[in-house]
Amino acid sequence: MYNLLKGKRGIIFGALDEKSMAWRIAERVVEEGAKVTLSNTAMAIRFGKVKELGEKLDAEVIAADATNLEDLENVFRKSMDVLGGKIDFVLHSIGMSLNIRKNRPYTDVDHDFYMKTLDISAISFHKMLQVAYKLDAINEGGSVVAISYIAAQRIFDKYNDMADAKALLESIARSWGYYYGKHRKVRVNTVSQSPTPTTAGQGIEGFDLFFEYSEKMSPLGNADSNDLADYVVTLFSDLTRKVTMQNLYHDGGFSSMGMSEELMKFILEKK
């Protein structure tokens, strides 16, 4: 390890179980010397394994509905109290679509579900940043990262209203990156990650096939949760002090590809 985050304090939102991207990121930031708190919903804490991760990392677990401003304020206040000062980095790794869970196609979504998708998966990021900003909870030079996906820019069948949520998430990051950077010198970025076999991701119809497609399309192959955790460590570190308002592709090159030899062979073999 390199002690890139030695002495830093952070909040990790969204760890559920060992398959979670946030879980591995939490482990890596602690390996690099940081102290963290963990936050998820009360239900996720009850039925997931967040407490287990908290014990492993000696991290306080704070229940919160990320769409609720009072809950978020409690997370930031309690984290500053537990960790002994203002926060240096925050991870947003939160997403959920009832339309996907209920198999509602994009052309016939339940719009109450749709609004819930946007609120949980994207607007929660705005609320999180707004609460932190008003509390002046993040140190100058701090870093905030949210996990996104390339469906924010391109159409992927079955990704449904989550694509709209990711597009909004990235827009929020740019806007807050401007205001937070200008007034508090805090960085805000999104990372567009390869398809990753998380508990939530594997709930999307056809995920396994698309995972294989992406693997064959990407010159370096899919980036997994370990790769992502390493990358996010650099974004939380002082090595990326001037990187902000960016959507950073972390996908093995997938986002720049049109067609690969491996994919062409795969398609021909299926004929």
C-alpha positions in Angstrom: 0.0 0.0 0.0 1.1 3.6 -0.5 -0.6 5.5 2.3 -2.3 7.8 -0.2 -5.1 8.6 2.2 -3.2 8.6 5.5 -5.0 10.9 7.9 -8.0 11.4 5.7 -11.6 11.0 6.8 -14.4 9.8 4.6 -18.0 8.7 4.2 -19.0 5.7 2.1 -22.6 5.5 1.0 -24.0 2.3 -0.5 -22.1 -0.7 0.7 -24.4 -3.7 1.0 -22.4 -6.9 0.6 -19.1 -8.2 -0.7 -20.4 -7.8 -4.3 -20.9 -4.0 -3.8 -18.6 -1.6 -5.5 -18.8 0.6 -2.4 -17.8 -2.4 -0.2 -14.4 -2.9 -2.0 -13.8 0.9 -2.2 -14.4 1.1 1.6 -11.8 -1.6 2.1 -9.2 0.0 -0.1 -9.5 3.5 1.3 -8.9 2.1 4.8 -6.0 0.1 3.5 -4.6 3.4 2.2 -4.7 4.9 5.7 -8.2 6.6 5.8 -10.8 6.3 8.5 -14.4 6.1 7.4 -18.0 5.8 8.3 -20.5 3.7 6.4 -24.1 4.6 5.5 -27.0 2.8 4.0 -30.7 2.4 4.7 -31.9 0.8 7.9 -33.3 -2.1 5.8 -30.0 -2.6 4.0 -28.2 -2.6 7.3 -30.6 -5.1 8.7 -30.6 -7.5 5.8 -27.2 -6.9 4.2 -23.7 -7.3 5.7 -22.8 -3.7 6.3 -22.4 -4.3 10.1 -19.9 -7.0 9.2 -17.9 -4.6 7.1 -18.1 -1.9 9.8 -16.6 -4.4 12.3 -13.8 -5.3 9.9 -12.9 -1.7 9.2 -13.6 -0.4 12.7 -16.1 2.0 11.0 -19.3 3.4 12.5 -22.4 2.3 10.5 -25.0 5.1 10.3 -28.5 4.3 9.0 -29.9 6.9 6.6 -32.4 7.3 3.8 -30.3 9.2 1.2 -33.4 10.9 -0.1 -34.1 12.5 3.4 -32.3 15.7 4.2 -32.5 15.2 8.0 -31.0 11.8 7.7 -28.2 13.1 5.6 -27.5 15.9 8.0 -27.2 13.3 10.8 -24.8 11.3 8.7 -22.5 14.2 8.2 -22.7 15.6 11.7 -22.2 12.2 13.3 -19.3 11.3 10.9 -17.5 14.5 11.8 -18.0 13.8 15.5 -16.9 10.1 15.2 -14.0 10.7 12.9 -12.8 13.8 14.8 -13.1 16.6 12.2 -14.4 17.6 8.8 -14.6 15.1 5.9 -12.1 14.7 3.2 -14.0 12.4 0.8 -17.4 11.1 0.1 -18.6 8.2 -2.1 -22.1 8.0 -3.6 -22.8 4.4 -4.8 -26.5 4.3 -4.7 -29.1 3.2 -7.3 -32.4 1.5 -7.5 -35.2 1.2 -10.1 -38.6 -0.3 -9.2 -39.5 -0.3 -12.9 -36.6 -2.7 -13.6 -37.6 -4.8 -10.6 -41.2 -4.9 -11.8 -40.2 -5.6 -15.4 -41.9 -2.4 -16.6 -40.5 -1.5 -20.1 -39.2 2.1 -20.7 -42.2 2.7 -23.0 -44.6 1.8 -20.2 -43.0 2.9 -16.9 -44.9 3.6 -13.8 -44.1 7.3 -13.3 -44.3 7.2 -9.6 -41.6 4.5 -9.7 -39.8 6.7 -12.3 -39.6 9.6 -9.9 -38.4 7.3 -7.1 -35.7 6.0 -9.4 -34.5 9.6 -10.0 -34.8 10.5 -6.3 -32.8 7.5 -5.0 -30.3 7.2 -7.8 -29.5 10.8 -8.7 -31.3 13.5 -6.7 -29.9 11.9 -3.5 -26.5 13.1 -4.8 -27.7 16.7 -5.0 -29.2 16.4 -1.5 -26.0 14.9 -0.1 -23.8 17.7 -1.6 -26.3 20.4 -0.5 -26.3 19.2 3.1 -22.5 18.9 3.1 -22.1 22.4 1.6 -24.5 24.0 4.1 -22.7 22.3 7.0 -19.3 23.2 5.5 -18.6 19.5 6.3 -15.9 18.8 3.6 -12.4 20.1 3.9 -10.9 22.4 1.3 -9.2 20.1 -1.3 -11.8 17.4 -0.5 -13.2 15.0 -3.2 -16.7 13.6 -3.9 -17.2 10.7 -6.3 -20.4 9.1 -7.6 -20.5 5.9 -9.6 -22.2 6.1 -13.0 -22.5 4.1 -16.2 -22.2 4.7 -19.9 -26.0 4.3 -20.4 -26.1 8.0 -19.4 -24.8 8.7 -22.9 -25.9 5.6 -24.9 -28.9 3.4 -25.1 -28.6 0.0 -23.5 -31.8 -2.1 -23.7 -33.2 -3.1 -20.4 -31.3 -0.4 -18.4 -34.6 1.5 -18.5 -35.1 4.6 -16.4 -31.7 4.0 -14.7 -30.2 5.5 -17.8 -32.0 8.8 -17.2 -31.0 8.7 -13.6 -27.3 8.3 -14.5 -27.5 11.2 -17.0 -29.0 13.4 -14.2 -26.3 12.2 -11.7 -23.5 13.3 -14.1 -25.2 16.7 -14.6 -25.5 17.2 -10.9 -21.8 16.4 -10.5 -20.8 19.0 -13.1 -23.0 21.7 -11.5 -21.9 21.0 -8.0 -18.3 20.7 -9.2 -18.5 24.3 -10.3 -20.1 25.7 -7.1 -18.2 23.6 -4.7 -14.9 24.1 -6.5 -15.4 27.9 -6.8 -16.4 28.5 -3.1 -14.7 25.6 -1.2 -12.1 24.1 -3.5 -13.9 20.7 -3.3 -13.7 18.3 -6.3 -16.8 16.5 -7.6 -16.6 13.8 -10.3 -18.4 10.7 -11.6 -16.8 7.5 -12.6 -18.4 5.6 -15.4 -17.7 2.0 -14.5 -17.7 -1.2 -16.6 -20.7 -3.5 -16.0 -20.0 -5.0 -12.6 -21.7 -8.1 -11.2 -23.1 -6.5 -8.1 -26.3 -7.7 -6.4 -28.2 -4.9 -8.1 -26.6 -5.2 -11.5 -27.3 -8.9 -11.8 -31.0 -8.1 -11.3 -31.0 -6.5 -14.8 -32.4 -8.8 -17.4 -29.6 -10.0 -19.8 -26.8 -8.8 -17.6 -24.6 -11.9 -18.1 -24.8 -11.6 -21.9 -24.0 -7.9 -21.8 -21.1 -8.5 -19.4 -19.6 -10.9 -21.9 -20.2 -8.5 -24.8 -18.5 -5.7 -22.9 -15.6 -8.0 -22.0 -15.0 -8.8 -25.7 -15.4 -5.2 -26.8 -13.0 -3.7 -24.3 -9.2 -3.8 -25.2 -8.3 -4.2 -21.5 -11.4 -6.2 -20.6 -14.0 -5.1 -18.0 -12.8 -3.2 -15.0 -13.8 -5.1 -11.8 -14.5 -3.8 -8.3 -10.9 -4.1 -7.3 -9.8 -2.0 -10.3 -12.5 0.6 -9.5 -11.4 0.8 -5.9 -7.8 1.5 -6.9 -9.0 4.2 -9.3 -11.3 5.9 -6.7 -8.4 5.9 -4.2 -6.5 8.2 -6.6 -9.5 10.5 -7.0 -9.8 10.8 -3.2 -6.0 11.4 -2.9 -4.1 14.6 -3.3 -2.7 13.4 -6.6 -5.8 14.5 -8.4 -6.2 18.0 -6.9 -7.2 19.6 -10.2 -9.6 17.0 -11.5 -13.2 18.1 -11.2 -16.5 18.3 -13.0 -15.5 15.2 -15.0 -17.3 12.0 -16.0 -14.3 9.6 -16.0 -14.6 6.4 -18.0 -13.2 3.4 -16.1 -14.2 0.7 -18.5 -11.1 -1.0 -20.1 -11.6 1.2 -23.2 -15.2 0.2 -24.0 -16.4 3.8 -24.3 -14.1 4.5 -27.3 -14.8 1.3 -29.2 -17.0 0.6 -32.2 -16.2 -3.1 -32.9 -13.5 -5.4 -31.8 -12.1 -8.5 -33.5 -13.0 -10.6 -30.5 -16.7 -9.5 -30.7 -16.8 -10.1 -34.5 -15.5 -13.7 -33.9 -18.1 -14.2 -31.2 -20.9 -13.1 -33.4 -19.8 -15.3 -36.3 -19.5 -18.3 -34.0 -23.1 -17.8 -32.9 -24.4 -17.9 -36.5 
